[in-house]
Amino acid sequence: MDWTHLLAFNLTLLAALAAPGPALLFALRQAISGGFWVGMATGAGLAIMAACWTSAALLGLEAVFTLFPWAFVAIKTVGALYLIWVAVCLWRDAAKPLNDTATPGKKAFLGGLLVNLANPKSVLFAASVLVVIFPAGLSLAEKALIVGNHLVIELIAYGAFAALLSTPPARAGYLRLKSSFDRVAGAILGLLGLKLLIGR
């Protein structure tokens, strides 16, 4: 493994982070409504769970899911139910003042963990990306470097994301459209949760 492999992995990772999905939507709403530290705590939870999925892929968890499909279904179900719960809360609290709906830091971190736990398909995606990008026969140290690199890239990306979205203009724009934005976000997260729950 050399630096070109890590560069290719990082470019793929940044493209995946920018793609619309539950993690990006949840991080966006958290940073705008709760400010920088809430956004950063959410991003840390998302990043740690994503790095855990990459670690699991490197250790062959996709083979475990193939042998024990009930484990995949169990993790997917817990995550899907959490997404649906977040969606219901967003919809229910859409008309409430901002101070009544902001998520404290510790809960924001846990929320980030659970949102990325919601998609065990990430381990299958990570496994396919890793096979394409990295050579076979990686050492334990190289695997640890890949996971550490993944965590750092996600923390930097979500930190920048939180800093940008917690600015006064972003916050003011969100406040003007809070009710509509929260209902749209809730509907999207709810649909993603339902798709995850009933999808094969």
Residue frames as qw, qx, qy, qz and C-alpha x, y, z in Angstrom:
[[0.000, 0.887, 0.461, 0.000, 0.00, 0.00, 0.00],
 [0.426, 0.017, -0.007, 0.905, 1.25, 3.52, -0.80],
 [0.061, 0.383, 0.278, -0.879, -0.02, 7.10, -0.65],
 [0.282, 0.048, -0.525, -0.802, -1.84, 6.83, -3.99],
 [0.335, -0.340, -0.874, -0.091, -4.15, 4.18, -2.52],
 [0.170, -0.509, -0.567, 0.626, -5.01, 6.46, 0.40],
 [0.100, 0.270, -0.153, -0.945, -5.55, 9.40, -1.96],
 [0.330, -0.136, -0.730, -0.583, -7.98, 7.38, -4.09],
 [0.325, -0.440, -0.813, 0.200, -9.78, 6.20, -0.95],
 [0.110, -0.440, -0.347, 0.821, -10.04, 9.77, 0.41],
 [0.205, 0.118, -0.369, -0.899, -11.44, 11.13, -2.87],
 [0.389, -0.281, -0.814, -0.328, -14.04, 8.34, -2.90],
 [0.302, -0.446, -0.693, 0.480, -14.86, 9.03, 0.73],
 [0.014, 0.322, 0.103, -0.941, -15.33, 12.78, 0.15],
 [0.321, -0.055, -0.581, -0.746, -17.62, 12.05, -2.79],
 [0.410, -0.375, -0.831, -0.029, -19.67, 9.70, -0.59],
 [0.206, -0.408, -0.511, 0.728, -19.86, 12.31, 2.21],
 [0.133, 0.216, -0.130, -0.959, -21.20, 14.91, -0.23],
 [0.270, -0.222, -0.797, -0.492, -23.92, 12.59, -1.55],
 [0.517, -0.325, 0.111, -0.784, -27.39, 13.33, -0.10],
 [0.608, -0.143, -0.781, 0.012, -28.43, 10.77, 2.48],
 [0.590, -0.716, -0.364, -0.078, -29.53, 10.45, 6.12],
 [0.668, -0.332, -0.163, 0.646, -26.09, 11.28, 7.54],
 [0.267, 0.204, 0.162, 0.928, -25.70, 14.47, 5.52],
 [0.299, -0.626, -0.405, -0.596, -29.27, 15.58, 6.17],
 [0.668, -0.634, -0.362, 0.140, -29.02, 14.90, 9.91],
 [0.584, -0.205, -0.079, 0.782, -25.69, 16.71, 10.18],
 [0.105, 0.409, 0.279, 0.862, -27.05, 19.69, 8.25],
 [0.441, -0.701, -0.381, -0.410, -30.09, 20.09, 10.46],
 [0.720, -0.523, -0.294, 0.349, -28.10, 19.62, 13.67],
 [0.508, -0.041, -0.005, 0.860, -25.42, 22.19, 12.79],
 [0.036, -0.478, -0.276, -0.833, -27.89, 24.85, 11.67],
 [0.544, -0.665, -0.350, -0.374, -30.30, 24.41, 14.58],
 [0.779, -0.570, -0.184, 0.187, -27.88, 23.66, 17.40],
 [0.072, -0.941, 0.325, 0.061, -24.74, 25.58, 16.43],
 [0.416, 0.638, -0.647, 0.010, -21.14, 24.55, 15.88],
 [0.178, -0.381, 0.855, -0.302, -20.60, 22.28, 18.89],
 [0.749, 0.172, 0.498, -0.402, -23.84, 20.37, 18.36],
 [0.744, 0.602, -0.197, -0.213, -22.92, 19.98, 14.69],
 [0.230, 0.619, -0.741, 0.122, -19.41, 18.87, 15.62],
 [0.466, -0.206, 0.779, -0.367, -20.70, 16.35, 18.19],
 [0.827, 0.366, 0.250, -0.345, -23.10, 14.95, 15.60],
 [0.596, 0.679, -0.421, -0.087, -20.28, 14.75, 13.05],
 [0.087, -0.521, 0.822, -0.213, -18.05, 12.95, 15.54],
 [0.681, 0.025, 0.643, -0.351, -20.73, 10.31, 16.11],
 [0.791, 0.561, 0.018, -0.242, -21.25, 9.89, 12.37],
 [0.363, 0.723, -0.588, 0.014, -17.49, 9.70, 11.74],
 [0.312, -0.408, 0.823, -0.243, -16.78, 7.14, 14.45],
 [0.774, 0.183, 0.538, -0.280, -19.54, 4.80, 13.31],
 [0.702, 0.674, -0.161, -0.166, -18.48, 5.16, 9.65],
 [0.153, 0.659, -0.729, 0.101, -14.88, 4.32, 10.62],
 [0.561, -0.183, 0.749, -0.299, -16.22, 1.32, 12.57],
 [0.840, 0.422, 0.230, -0.251, -17.99, 0.07, 9.42],
 [0.516, 0.723, -0.458, -0.018, -14.74, 0.42, 7.46],
 [0.200, -0.503, 0.806, -0.240, -12.92, -1.47, 10.22],
 [0.746, 0.072, 0.577, -0.324, -15.58, -4.17, 10.10],
 [0.776, 0.597, -0.078, -0.186, -15.22, -4.41, 6.31],
 [0.268, 0.697, -0.659, 0.094, -11.45, -4.80, 6.65],
 [0.317, -0.312, 0.839, -0.314, -11.98, -7.56, 9.21],
 [0.191, -0.020, -0.913, -0.359, -14.44, -9.39, 6.96],
 [0.342, 0.200, 0.619, -0.678, -17.78, -8.58, 8.62],
 [0.596, 0.292, -0.272, -0.697, -19.54, -8.85, 5.25],
 [0.438, 0.129, -0.883, -0.106, -18.75, -12.58, 5.41],
 [0.044, 0.141, 0.809, -0.568, -20.41, -12.75, 8.84],
 [0.476, 0.311, 0.161, -0.807, -23.50, -11.01, 7.45],
 [0.568, 0.254, -0.622, -0.475, -23.59, -13.57, 4.64],
 [0.340, 0.016, -0.926, 0.164, -23.35, -16.47, 7.08],
 [0.116, -0.459, -0.736, 0.484, -25.73, -14.92, 9.63],
 [0.031, 0.462, 0.415, 0.783, -28.24, -12.75, 7.74],
 [0.415, -0.755, -0.507, -0.027, -30.29, -12.27, 10.92],
 [0.496, -0.468, -0.136, 0.719, -27.44, -10.13, 12.33],
 [0.168, 0.126, 0.355, 0.911, -27.63, -7.84, 9.30],
 [0.265, -0.600, -0.588, -0.473, -31.43, -7.64, 9.62],
 [0.507, -0.660, -0.455, 0.317, -31.24, -6.90, 13.36],
 [0.373, -0.332, 0.007, 0.866, -28.79, -4.02, 12.95],
 [0.028, 0.251, 0.492, 0.833, -30.69, -2.65, 9.97],
 [0.331, -0.659, -0.637, -0.226, -34.01, -2.78, 11.85],
 [0.452, -0.623, -0.322, 0.551, -32.66, -0.91, 14.89],
 [0.268, -0.190, 0.209, 0.921, -31.17, 1.77, 12.66],
 [0.080, -0.398, -0.614, -0.677, -34.32, 2.11, 10.55],
 [0.380, -0.717, -0.585, 0.028, -36.52, 2.50, 13.62],
 [0.399, -0.517, -0.146, 0.743, -34.19, 5.20, 14.93],
 [0.129, 0.054, 0.401, 0.905, -34.42, 7.13, 11.63],
 [0.242, -0.571, -0.653, -0.435, -38.21, 6.91, 11.76],
 [0.443, -0.680, -0.454, 0.367, -38.21, 8.15, 15.37],
 [0.305, -0.306, 0.084, 0.898, -36.02, 11.13, 14.39],
 [0.015, -0.282, -0.569, -0.772, -38.39, 11.85, 11.50],
 [0.337, -0.682, -0.638, -0.120, -41.45, 11.80, 13.77],
 [0.428, -0.607, -0.270, 0.613, -39.75, 14.14, 16.26],
 [0.218, -0.092, 0.286, 0.929, -38.75, 16.58, 13.49],
 [0.156, -0.454, -0.627, -0.613, -42.28, 16.65, 12.10],
 [0.427, -0.680, -0.585, 0.111, -43.89, 16.96, 15.55],
 [0.421, -0.644, -0.158, 0.619, -41.60, 19.77, 16.70],
 [0.455, 0.393, 0.366, 0.710, -41.47, 21.68, 13.41],
 [0.082, -0.818, -0.273, -0.500, -43.53, 24.59, 14.77],
 [0.644, -0.683, -0.201, 0.281, -41.70, 24.80, 18.12],
 [0.019, 0.960, -0.277, -0.016, -39.14, 27.57, 18.83],
 [0.638, 0.530, -0.531, 0.174, -35.54, 26.63, 18.07],
 [0.098, -0.522, 0.685, -0.498, -34.44, 26.49, 21.72],
 [0.769, -0.131, 0.415, -0.468, -37.03, 23.78, 22.37],
 [0.942, 0.312, 0.027, -0.121, -35.77, 21.50, 19.60],
 [0.318, 0.735, -0.588, 0.117, -31.95, 21.81, 19.65],
 [0.950, -0.146, -0.271, 0.048, -30.20, 18.58, 20.61],
 [0.441, -0.825, 0.352, 0.035, -27.62, 18.73, 23.44],
 [0.212, 0.697, -0.671, -0.140, -24.06, 17.69, 22.65],
 [0.319, -0.235, 0.911, -0.109, -24.05, 14.20, 24.21],
 [0.653, 0.404, 0.576, -0.278, -27.36, 13.29, 22.59],
 [0.500, 0.767, -0.225, -0.334, -26.12, 14.76, 19.32],
 [0.008, 0.539, -0.836, -0.102, -23.08, 12.47, 19.43],
 [0.454, 0.066, 0.869, -0.184, -25.26, 9.44, 20.16],
 [0.622, 0.619, 0.263, -0.402, -27.64, 10.50, 17.40],
 [0.346, 0.714, -0.527, -0.303, -24.75, 10.60, 14.94],
 [0.193, -0.288, 0.938, -0.015, -23.68, 7.10, 15.97],
 [0.527, 0.293, 0.741, -0.295, -27.20, 5.74, 15.57],
 [0.562, 0.693, -0.016, -0.451, -27.85, 7.39, 12.21],
 [0.348, 0.598, -0.687, -0.222, -24.76, 5.74, 10.70],
 [0.316, -0.102, 0.925, -0.187, -25.57, 2.50, 12.53],
 [0.645, 0.415, 0.339, -0.545, -28.82, 2.67, 10.57],
 [0.712, 0.606, -0.229, -0.271, -27.06, 1.55, 7.41],
 [0.706, -0.379, 0.577, 0.157, -25.15, -1.72, 7.79],
 [0.779, 0.570, 0.208, 0.158, -25.03, -1.74, 3.99],
 [0.046, 0.943, -0.330, 0.004, -22.14, 0.68, 4.57],
 [0.577, -0.483, 0.647, 0.126, -19.96, -2.27, 5.50],
 [0.762, 0.328, 0.526, 0.188, -20.73, -3.93, 2.17],
 [0.388, 0.915, 0.022, 0.109, -20.05, -0.67, 0.31],
 [0.256, -0.844, 0.469, 0.042, -16.82, -0.18, 2.24],
 [0.749, -0.184, 0.614, 0.168, -15.76, -3.75, 1.50],
 [0.707, 0.570, 0.356, 0.218, -16.26, -3.28, -2.25],
 [0.172, 0.967, -0.154, 0.104, -14.42, 0.07, -2.27],
 [0.482, -0.693, 0.531, 0.070, -11.54, -1.36, -0.24],
 [0.811, 0.065, 0.543, 0.209, -11.17, -4.34, -2.58],
 [0.576, 0.761, 0.203, 0.221, -11.07, -2.07, -5.63],
 [0.057, 0.961, -0.206, 0.175, -8.65, 0.51, -4.20],
 [0.374, -0.714, 0.585, -0.092, -6.26, -1.34, -1.92],
 [0.492, 0.371, -0.779, -0.116, -3.97, -4.29, -2.73],
 [0.884, -0.301, -0.317, -0.164, -4.57, -7.69, -1.18],
 [0.798, -0.082, -0.399, 0.444, -2.69, -8.86, 1.89],
 [0.068, -0.790, 0.151, -0.591, -2.84, -5.67, 3.94],
 [0.424, 0.033, -0.719, 0.550, -1.03, -5.86, 7.27],
 [0.335, -0.693, -0.603, 0.210, -2.78, -5.08, 10.55],
 [0.288, -0.472, -0.063, 0.831, -0.86, -1.79, 10.75],
 [0.015, 0.063, 0.509, 0.858, -2.00, -0.82, 7.24],
 [0.262, -0.570, -0.733, -0.264, -5.61, -1.65, 8.13],
 [0.354, -0.663, -0.420, 0.509, -5.32, 0.50, 11.27],
 [0.203, -0.257, 0.199, 0.924, -3.91, 3.34, 9.14],
 [0.096, -0.327, -0.663, -0.666, -6.86, 3.12, 6.73],
 [0.344, -0.682, -0.645, 0.015, -9.39, 3.24, 9.58],
 [0.367, -0.570, -0.204, 0.706, -7.55, 6.11, 11.31],
 [0.135, -0.040, 0.399, 0.906, -7.33, 8.00, 8.02],
 [0.182, -0.518, -0.711, -0.438, -11.08, 7.47, 7.45],
 [0.369, -0.707, -0.518, 0.310, -11.90, 8.84, 10.90],
 [0.308, -0.430, 0.019, 0.848, -9.70, 11.93, 10.47],
 [0.042, 0.157, 0.546, 0.822, -11.13, 12.76, 7.02],
 [0.266, -0.628, -0.680, -0.270, -14.71, 12.48, 8.28],
 [0.392, -0.662, -0.379, 0.514, -13.97, 14.58, 11.40],
 [0.223, -0.252, 0.205, 0.919, -12.39, 17.32, 9.26],
 [0.070, -0.316, -0.650, -0.687, -15.27, 17.24, 6.76],
 [0.342, -0.692, -0.631, -0.081, -18.00, 17.37, 9.40],
 [0.395, -0.536, -0.225, 0.711, -16.07, 20.04, 11.33],
 [0.108, -0.067, 0.343, 0.931, -15.93, 22.23, 8.23],
 [0.213, -0.471, -0.722, -0.460, -19.57, 21.45, 7.56],
 [0.385, -0.686, -0.554, 0.273, -20.57, 22.47, 11.10],
 [0.305, -0.403, -0.026, 0.863, -18.51, 25.68, 10.94],
 [0.002, 0.119, 0.506, 0.854, -20.13, 26.68, 7.64],
 [0.320, -0.502, -0.691, -0.410, -23.71, 25.86, 8.60],
 [0.427, -0.629, -0.528, 0.379, -23.61, 27.36, 12.10],
 [0.246, 0.060, 0.050, 0.966, -22.85, 30.85, 10.76],
 [0.210, 0.411, 0.414, -0.784, -25.39, 33.64, 11.47],
 [0.427, 0.283, -0.371, -0.774, -26.60, 33.82, 7.81],
 [0.381, -0.017, -0.900, -0.210, -27.22, 30.04, 7.68],
 [0.086, -0.298, -0.806, 0.504, -28.96, 30.13, 11.07],
 [0.274, 0.366, 0.158, -0.875, -31.11, 33.13, 10.09],
 [0.449, 0.179, -0.605, -0.633, -32.13, 31.42, 6.85],
 [0.302, -0.135, -0.942, 0.058, -33.04, 28.27, 8.75],
 [0.062, 0.323, 0.617, -0.715, -35.12, 30.23, 11.27],
 [0.391, 0.280, -0.150, -0.864, -37.15, 31.79, 8.46],
 [0.670, 0.154, -0.549, -0.475, -37.96, 28.38, 7.00],
 [0.175, -0.312, 0.865, -0.351, -37.72, 26.20, 10.13],
 [0.691, 0.139, 0.505, -0.499, -41.21, 24.73, 10.05],
 [0.795, 0.517, -0.134, -0.289, -41.08, 23.82, 6.35],
 [0.335, 0.605, -0.719, 0.070, -37.45, 22.65, 6.46],
 [0.314, -0.274, 0.829, -0.372, -38.03, 20.39, 9.48],
 [0.785, 0.242, 0.383, -0.421, -41.11, 18.83, 7.91],
 [0.706, 0.596, -0.346, -0.163, -39.28, 18.18, 4.64],
 [0.131, 0.534, -0.807, 0.215, -36.27, 16.76, 6.53],
 [0.542, -0.113, 0.698, -0.453, -38.60, 14.63, 8.66],
 [0.839, 0.382, 0.108, -0.371, -40.40, 13.30, 5.60],
 [0.572, 0.612, -0.546, -0.032, -37.14, 12.40, 3.83],
 [0.062, -0.418, 0.845, -0.328, -35.65, 10.71, 6.90],
 [0.689, 0.041, 0.531, -0.492, -38.92, 8.86, 7.50],
 [0.829, 0.472, -0.118, -0.274, -38.99, 7.57, 3.92],
 [0.375, 0.581, -0.712, 0.124, -35.34, 6.51, 4.16],
 [0.341, -0.281, 0.780, -0.443, -36.10, 4.69, 7.42],
 [0.809, 0.218, 0.328, -0.436, -39.11, 2.92, 5.90],
 [0.708, 0.573, -0.387, -0.145, -37.09, 1.96, 2.81],
 [0.135, 0.504, -0.812, 0.262, -34.36, 0.55, 5.04],
 [0.531, -0.135, 0.662, -0.511, -36.93, -1.28, 7.19],
 [0.820, 0.304, 0.349, -0.337, -38.81, -2.99, 4.36],
 [0.521, 0.690, -0.452, -0.218, -36.05, -3.24, 1.74],
 [0.993, -0.037, -0.021, 0.108, -34.23, -6.47, 1.07]]
